């Protein structure tokens, strides 16, 4: 089990470094004449501080947690990857036909990714007019629902609940009584339930909560887990958010759709300018296609 865990961590570290290595390979562009600081040498091959910092700065936060020692841990993994790379070159993997084939496939993927990034992702923008149109057309998407801010007290018997109800009638603060008498795990927070939107709870409980005026508490309500008394602190009516509040949300909603539309249009333009010949008789069809997918030779 320990061996599997160690191996899993090794694979994860290599994957992280592969991601970072791509960043390094794509973005390394040190001006000529600028001396770089060397932080390590691996069989004479230098590791530069600038490259290490570039990888670190581009690592997602979730990946950084894999390096509790920060840059020093990253350097250790970088050295490991460099050792593996050197070993692969030493045994001639760079010229291995299968490896060369995989590299060519990866090269195609990088080129496709980069052309889409430059021609679609970096160029497609959501305009102010489109944002306004989306906001006007779908107000329900950008409306805060009706909600109440509530507290509750829960006890195991009706007798206890009735005693608490009498205590509340004397004017004692609800949250204070909840801390002392409630048997619910949230007693320490004064029975705080937070903000509750319509549809969050059982309809009968919601009815009680949404009918209570702020500052009032309910009668005793029996539920499966015990006897409850509810208190409403605040009642918020539905509110259409300001455009400024939801602008980024709208951009995030519209951008993928607009990028997809732009991509499909661009592909059609490329196809219209290209000479494409499909050799139908060479295409498998029906059961033959299924056999090809399963790895069998198609019948003549």
C-alpha positions in Angstrom: 0.0 0.0 0.0 2.9 2.4 0.9 4.6 1.6 -2.4 1.4 2.4 -4.3 1.1 5.7 -2.5 4.7 6.7 -3.2 4.3 5.7 -6.8 1.1 7.8 -7.0 2.9 10.8 -5.6 5.7 10.3 -8.1 3.3 10.2 -11.0 1.5 13.3 -9.7 4.8 15.2 -9.3 5.8 14.2 -12.8 2.5 15.3 -14.2 2.8 18.7 -12.5 6.3 19.1 -13.8 5.2 18.2 -17.3 2.6 20.9 -17.1 5.2 23.3 -15.8 7.8 22.2 -18.4 5.4 23.1 -21.1 5.1 26.6 -19.7 8.9 26.7 -19.6 9.3 25.5 -23.1 6.6 27.8 -24.6 7.6 31.0 -22.7 11.4 30.9 -22.3 12.7 34.0 -24.0 15.6 35.5 -22.2 17.1 38.6 -23.9 20.6 38.1 -25.3 23.3 39.4 -23.1 21.3 39.1 -19.9 23.1 36.8 -17.4 20.8 34.2 -15.7 21.3 32.8 -12.2 22.0 29.1 -12.2 20.3 27.3 -9.2 21.5 23.8 -10.1 23.4 21.8 -12.6 22.4 18.2 -13.6 25.2 16.4 -15.4 26.5 19.8 -16.6 23.0 21.0 -17.8 22.1 24.2 -16.0 18.7 24.9 -14.3 18.0 28.7 -14.3 16.3 30.6 -11.5 14.2 32.5 -14.1 12.8 29.3 -15.6 12.0 27.9 -12.2 10.2 31.1 -11.2 8.3 31.1 -14.4 7.0 27.6 -13.8 6.1 28.4 -10.2 4.3 31.6 -11.1 2.2 29.8 -13.7 1.3 26.8 -11.6 -2.3 26.7 -10.5 -2.8 27.1 -6.8 -4.1 23.5 -6.5 -0.7 22.3 -8.0 1.4 24.5 -5.6 0.0 22.6 -2.6 2.0 19.6 -3.9 5.2 21.5 -3.1 5.0 22.4 0.6 8.7 23.5 0.5 7.9 26.0 -2.3 10.6 26.6 -4.9 13.0 24.2 -3.3 10.6 21.3 -3.7 9.8 22.4 -7.2 13.6 22.4 -8.0 13.8 18.8 -6.7 11.1 17.7 -9.0 12.6 19.7 -11.9 15.9 17.9 -11.3 14.1 14.5 -11.3 12.4 15.3 -14.6 15.7 16.5 -16.1 17.4 13.3 -15.1 14.6 11.3 -16.8 14.9 13.4 -19.9 18.6 12.9 -20.0 18.2 9.2 -19.6 15.7 9.0 -22.4 18.1 10.8 -24.7 21.0 8.6 -23.6 19.2 5.4 -24.7 18.1 7.0 -28.0 14.4 7.5 -27.4 14.4 10.7 -29.4 14.9 8.7 -32.6 12.6 5.8 -31.6 9.9 5.5 -34.3 7.1 5.1 -31.9 8.3 8.1 -29.8 8.8 10.2 -32.9 5.2 9.4 -33.9 3.9 10.4 -30.5 5.9 13.6 -30.6 4.4 14.4 -34.0 0.9 13.8 -32.7 1.6 16.1 -29.7 3.0 18.7 -32.1 -0.2 18.7 -34.0 -2.3 19.1 -30.8 -0.1 22.0 -29.7 -0.4 23.7 -33.1 -4.2 23.2 -33.1 -4.5 24.5 -29.6 -2.4 27.5 -30.4 -4.3 28.5 -33.5 -7.6 28.2 -31.7 -6.2 30.3 -28.8 -4.9 33.0 -31.2 -7.8 33.1 -33.7 -10.7 32.4 -31.4 -10.1 32.7 -27.6 -8.0 35.8 -27.8 -10.1 37.6 -30.4 -13.6 36.8 -29.3 -15.0 39.4 -26.8 -18.4 39.9 -25.3 -19.5 43.4 -26.1 -21.3 45.8 -23.7 -24.4 45.6 -26.0 -24.4 41.8 -25.7 -24.1 42.0 -21.9 -27.0 44.5 -21.7 -29.1 42.4 -24.1 -28.6 39.2 -22.0 -29.3 41.1 -18.8 -32.6 42.5 -20.2 -33.7 39.2 -21.7 -33.2 37.0 -18.7 -34.0 38.9 -15.5 -34.9 35.7 -13.6 -31.3 34.5 -14.0 -30.0 37.6 -12.3 -32.6 38.0 -9.6 -31.9 37.1 -5.9 -34.8 34.9 -4.7 -37.0 35.7 -1.8 -35.2 34.6 1.4 -35.3 34.8 5.1 -32.5 34.9 7.7 -33.6 32.6 10.5 -32.6 30.9 13.8 -34.1 27.9 15.6 -34.2 26.0 18.8 -34.6 22.3 18.8 -35.3 20.1 21.9 -36.3 16.4 22.3 -39.7 16.9 24.0 -42.8 19.1 23.8 -42.5 19.9 27.5 -39.0 21.4 27.0 -40.2 23.3 24.0 -43.2 24.7 26.0 -40.9 25.8 28.8 -38.6 27.6 26.3 -41.6 29.3 24.6 -42.6 30.7 28.0 -39.0 31.9 28.5 -39.0 33.6 25.2 -42.3 35.4 26.1 -40.4 37.1 28.9 -38.3 39.0 26.3 -35.1 37.1 26.5 -33.0 37.2 23.3 -33.7 34.2 21.0 -30.0 33.5 20.3 -29.2 33.6 24.0 -31.9 31.1 24.8 -30.8 28.9 21.9 -27.2 28.8 23.2 -28.4 27.7 26.6 -31.3 25.4 25.8 -31.2 24.1 22.2 -30.1 20.5 21.7 -29.2 21.1 18.0 -25.5 21.1 16.9 -25.9 24.8 15.9 -26.7 25.8 19.5 -23.2 27.4 19.8 -24.1 29.8 17.1 -27.4 30.7 18.7 -29.3 28.4 16.4 -28.3 30.3 13.3 -29.7 28.8 10.1 -28.4 31.5 7.8 -30.2 32.8 4.8 -32.9 30.4 3.4 -34.4 30.7 -0.1 -37.7 29.4 -1.1 -37.3 25.8 -2.2 -34.4 25.1 0.2 -36.5 23.4 3.0 -39.6 21.4 3.5 -42.6 23.3 2.2 -44.4 23.3 5.6 -41.3 24.7 7.4 -40.9 27.3 4.6 -44.5 28.4 5.0 -43.9 29.1 8.7 -40.6 30.9 8.1 -41.9 33.1 5.2 -45.1 34.0 7.0 -43.2 35.2 10.2 -42.5 38.9 10.3 -38.9 39.8 11.2 -38.4 39.8 14.9 -41.0 37.2 15.6 -40.8 33.5 16.6 -43.1 30.7 15.7 -45.1 28.3 17.8 -43.8 24.8 18.5 -43.2 22.8 15.3 -42.8 19.1 15.6 -40.5 17.5 13.0 -38.9 14.1 12.9 -35.8 15.1 14.8 -37.6 16.9 17.6 -39.6 20.0 18.6 -38.5 23.3 17.0 -39.2 27.0 17.5 -38.2 29.2 14.6 -37.2 32.9 14.7 -36.9 35.2 11.7 -34.4 38.0 11.8 -34.7 39.3 8.3 -37.0 38.9 5.3 -35.6 39.8 1.9 -37.9 40.2 -1.1 -36.8 39.1 -4.6 -34.3 41.6 -6.0 -33.0 42.1 -9.5 -29.3 42.5 -9.1 -27.6 45.6 -10.6 -25.9 45.0 -14.0 -22.6 45.8 -12.4 -23.1 43.0 -9.9 -23.6 40.3 -12.5 -21.5 41.6 -15.4 -18.7 39.0 -14.9 -21.3 36.3 -14.5 -22.9 37.3 -17.8 -19.5 37.4 -19.5 -18.7 33.9 -18.2 -22.0 32.7 -19.5 -21.8 34.2 -23.0 -18.1 33.8 -23.7 -18.1 29.9 -24.4 -21.2 30.2 -26.5 -19.8 33.1 -28.6 -16.4 31.3 -28.9 -18.2 28.2 -30.1 -20.2 30.1 -32.7 -17.1 31.9 -33.9 -15.2 28.6 -34.1 -18.0 27.0 -36.2 -18.1 30.0 -38.5 -14.4 30.0 -38.9 -14.2 26.3 -39.7 -16.9 26.7 -42.4 -14.9 29.5 -43.9 -11.8 27.4 -44.0 -13.7 24.5 -45.5 -15.2 26.8 -48.2 -11.6 27.8 -49.2 -10.2 24.3 -49.1 -10.1 21.5 -51.6 -11.6 18.5 -49.8 -12.2 15.2 -51.4 -13.9 12.4 -49.5 -13.3 8.9 -50.9 -16.6 7.3 -50.0 -15.8 3.8 -51.2 -12.8 3.6 -48.9 -14.9 4.5 -45.8 -16.2 1.6 -43.7 -20.0 1.6 -43.2 -22.5 -0.2 -41.0 -21.2 -3.4 -39.4 -17.8 -2.9 -41.0 -17.4 0.4 -39.2 -18.2 -1.3 -35.9 -15.6 -4.0 -36.6 -13.0 -1.4 -37.3 -13.7 0.4 -34.0 -13.4 -3.0 -32.2 -10.1 -3.6 -33.8 -11.2 -6.3 -36.3 -10.4 -6.3 -40.0 -13.3 -5.2 -42.1 -14.8 -7.7 -44.5 -14.2 -7.0 -48.2 
